[in-house]
Amino acid sequence: MFLGLRTIVYPAADLAASKKWFSALLGIEPYFDEPYYVGYEVGGYELALQPADRVGPAPVTYWGVADADAALARLLASGALTHSEVREVGGGIRVATVQAPDGNVLGIIENPYFSLPADPVTGPGPGR
């Protein structure tokens, strides 16, 4: 079901200060910079900043999925609880979050800009 890690969103109490710090740390400017979301491309992944009142008190990691609706249904069938419904956040990108049985918030992201693996990894091995 998961295609791999895609995005981690860090809550930012002060978005401008967080953007300044991450830009200096990473040595790059964000590729996406809006008052509601700042995104950096880092090694094929997205490091994002979002105002804390929009994301909550802790970072949320988003796992790539081919179909957000089907993935959300599978997560709910496995015992997760809806944290936020599937919604489009722009450019055809669709996200949702669930609360896992242990209380952690888990995100899923259907992003047409990320390529799907030609042969999804399903077996054991490093990094899987």
TORKOL-4160 file (C-alpha; in steps of 0.2 Angstrom, whole numbers, padded with zeros to 4 digits, m for minus):
128
<pt num="1" X="0000" Y="0000" Z="0000"/>
<pt num="2" X="0014" Y="0013" Z="0004"/>
<pt num="3" X="0025" Y="0018" Z="m0010"/>
<pt num="4" X="0038" Y="0025" Z="0001"/>
<pt num="5" X="0041" Y="0041" Z="0012"/>
<pt num="6" X="0037" Y="0057" Z="0003"/>
<pt num="7" X="0035" Y="0072" Z="0015"/>
<pt num="8" X="0037" Y="0077" Z="0033"/>
<pt num="9" X="0028" Y="0092" Z="0039"/>
<pt num="10" X="0035" Y="0102" Z="0054"/>
<pt num="11" X="0024" Y="0113" Z="0063"/>
<pt num="12" X="0031" Y="0131" Z="0064"/>
<pt num="13" X="0025" Y="0143" Z="0077"/>
<pt num="14" X="0034" Y="0157" Z="0068"/>
<pt num="15" X="0034" Y="0152" Z="0049"/>
<pt num="16" X="0046" Y="0166" Z="0044"/>
<pt num="17" X="0059" Y="0162" Z="0057"/>
<pt num="18" X="0058" Y="0143" Z="0053"/>
<pt num="19" X="0060" Y="0147" Z="0035"/>
<pt num="20" X="0075" Y="0157" Z="0038"/>
<pt num="21" X="0083" Y="0144" Z="0049"/>
<pt num="22" X="0079" Y="0129" Z="0037"/>
<pt num="23" X="0085" Y="0139" Z="0022"/>
<pt num="24" X="0102" Y="0143" Z="0030"/>
<pt num="25" X="0103" Y="0125" Z="0036"/>
<pt num="26" X="0100" Y="0117" Z="0020"/>
<pt num="27" X="0108" Y="0130" Z="0009"/>
<pt num="28" X="0093" Y="0132" Z="m0002"/>
<pt num="29" X="0078" Y="0142" Z="m0004"/>
<pt num="30" X="0061" Y="0134" Z="m0003"/>
<pt num="31" X="0053" Y="0129" Z="m0020"/>
<pt num="32" X="0036" Y="0132" Z="m0013"/>
<pt num="33" X="0033" Y="0147" Z="m0002"/>
<pt num="34" X="0016" Y="0153" Z="0004"/>
<pt num="35" X="0009" Y="0159" Z="0020"/>
<pt num="36" X="0001" Y="0142" Z="0023"/>
<pt num="37" X="0015" Y="0130" Z="0017"/>
<pt num="38" X="0034" Y="0131" Z="0014"/>
<pt num="39" X="0041" Y="0116" Z="0004"/>
<pt num="40" X="0059" Y="0111" Z="0001"/>
<pt num="41" X="0065" Y="0097" Z="m0010"/>
<pt num="42" X="0079" Y="0088" Z="m0001"/>
<pt num="43" X="0086" Y="0072" Z="m0009"/>
<pt num="44" X="0070" Y="0067" Z="m0017"/>
<pt num="45" X="0059" Y="0070" Z="m0002"/>
<pt num="46" X="0049" Y="0085" Z="0004"/>
<pt num="47" X="0053" Y="0094" Z="0020"/>
<pt num="48" X="0039" Y="0106" Z="0023"/>
<pt num="49" X="0034" Y="0119" Z="0036"/>
<pt num="50" X="0016" Y="0123" Z="0040"/>
<pt num="51" X="0009" Y="0135" Z="0053"/>
<pt num="52" X="0007" Y="0126" Z="0069"/>
<pt num="53" X="m0011" Y="0129" Z="0071"/>
<pt num="54" X="m0014" Y="0120" Z="0054"/>
<pt num="55" X="m0003" Y="0105" Z="0057"/>
<pt num="56" X="m0004" Y="0102" Z="0076"/>
<pt num="57" X="0010" Y="0101" Z="0089"/>
<pt num="58" X="0020" Y="0087" Z="0081"/>
<pt num="59" X="0028" Y="0083" Z="0064"/>
<pt num="60" X="0017" Y="0073" Z="0053"/>
<pt num="61" X="0025" Y="0060" Z="0041"/>
<pt num="62" X="0016" Y="0057" Z="0024"/>
<pt num="63" X="0018" Y="0040" Z="0015"/>
<pt num="64" X="0015" Y="0040" Z="m0003"/>
<pt num="65" X="0000" Y="0031" Z="m0010"/>
<pt num="66" X="m0007" Y="0028" Z="m0027"/>
<pt num="67" X="m0025" Y="0031" Z="m0022"/>
<pt num="68" X="m0029" Y="0041" Z="m0006"/>
<pt num="69" X="m0047" Y="0036" Z="m0005"/>
<pt num="70" X="m0042" Y="0017" Z="m0006"/>
<pt num="71" X="m0028" Y="0019" Z="0006"/>
<pt num="72" X="m0038" Y="0029" Z="0019"/>
<pt num="73" X="m0052" Y="0015" Z="0018"/>
<pt num="74" X="m0038" Y="0002" Z="0021"/>
<pt num="75" X="m0031" Y="0011" Z="0036"/>
<pt num="76" X="m0048" Y="0013" Z="0044"/>
<pt num="77" X="m0052" Y="m0005" Z="0041"/>
<pt num="78" X="m0036" Y="m0010" Z="0050"/>
<pt num="79" X="m0042" Y="0000" Z="0066"/>
<pt num="80" X="m0035" Y="0018" Z="0063"/>
<pt num="81" X="m0047" Y="0032" Z="0066"/>
<pt num="82" X="m0050" Y="0047" Z="0054"/>
<pt num="83" X="m0039" Y="0062" Z="0059"/>
<pt num="84" X="m0043" Y="0072" Z="0043"/>
<pt num="85" X="m0053" Y="0066" Z="0028"/>
<pt num="86" X="m0045" Y="0065" Z="0010"/>
<pt num="87" X="m0044" Y="0083" Z="0003"/>
<pt num="88" X="m0035" Y="0091" Z="m0011"/>
<pt num="89" X="m0022" Y="0103" Z="m0006"/>
<pt num="90" X="m0018" Y="0110" Z="m0023"/>
<pt num="91" X="m0011" Y="0104" Z="m0040"/>
<pt num="92" X="m0020" Y="0087" Z="m0039"/>
<pt num="93" X="m0011" Y="0083" Z="m0023"/>
<pt num="94" X="m0022" Y="0074" Z="m0011"/>
<pt num="95" X="m0019" Y="0070" Z="0008"/>
<pt num="96" X="m0027" Y="0063" Z="0023"/>
<pt num="97" X="m0022" Y="0058" Z="0041"/>
<pt num="98" X="m0027" Y="0045" Z="0053"/>
<pt num="99" X="m0024" Y="0041" Z="0071"/>
<pt num="100" X="m0016" Y="0024" Z="0073"/>
<pt num="101" X="m0021" Y="0013" Z="0087"/>
<pt num="102" X="m0006" Y="0019" Z="0097"/>
<pt num="103" X="m0011" Y="0037" Z="0095"/>
<pt num="104" X="0002" Y="0042" Z="0082"/>
<pt num="105" X="m0004" Y="0053" Z="0068"/>
<pt num="106" X="0000" Y="0045" Z="0051"/>
<pt num="107" X="m0002" Y="0054" Z="0034"/>
<pt num="108" X="m0005" Y="0048" Z="0017"/>
<pt num="109" X="m0001" Y="0058" Z="0001"/>
<pt num="110" X="m0007" Y="0055" Z="m0017"/>
<pt num="111" X="0005" Y="0066" Z="m0027"/>
<pt num="112" X="0005" Y="0065" Z="m0046"/>
<pt num="113" X="0022" Y="0074" Z="m0046"/>
<pt num="114" X="0030" Y="0059" Z="m0038"/>
<pt num="115" X="0034" Y="0045" Z="m0049"/>
<pt num="116" X="0027" Y="0028" Z="m0045"/>
<pt num="117" X="0039" Y="0013" Z="m0044"/>
<pt num="118" X="0039" Y="0002" Z="m0059"/>
<pt num="119" X="0040" Y="m0013" Z="m0048"/>
<pt num="120" X="0034" Y="m0010" Z="m0030"/>
<pt num="121" X="0044" Y="m0017" Z="m0016"/>
<pt num="122" X="0035" Y="m0030" Z="m0006"/>
<pt num="123" X="0048" Y="m0042" Z="0001"/>
<pt num="124" X="0060" Y="m0041" Z="0015"/>
<pt num="125" X="0077" Y="m0032" Z="0014"/>
<pt num="126" X="0086" Y="m0016" Z="0018"/>
<pt num="127" X="0075" Y="m0001" Z="0020"/>
<pt num="128" X="0059" Y="m0010" Z="0019"/>
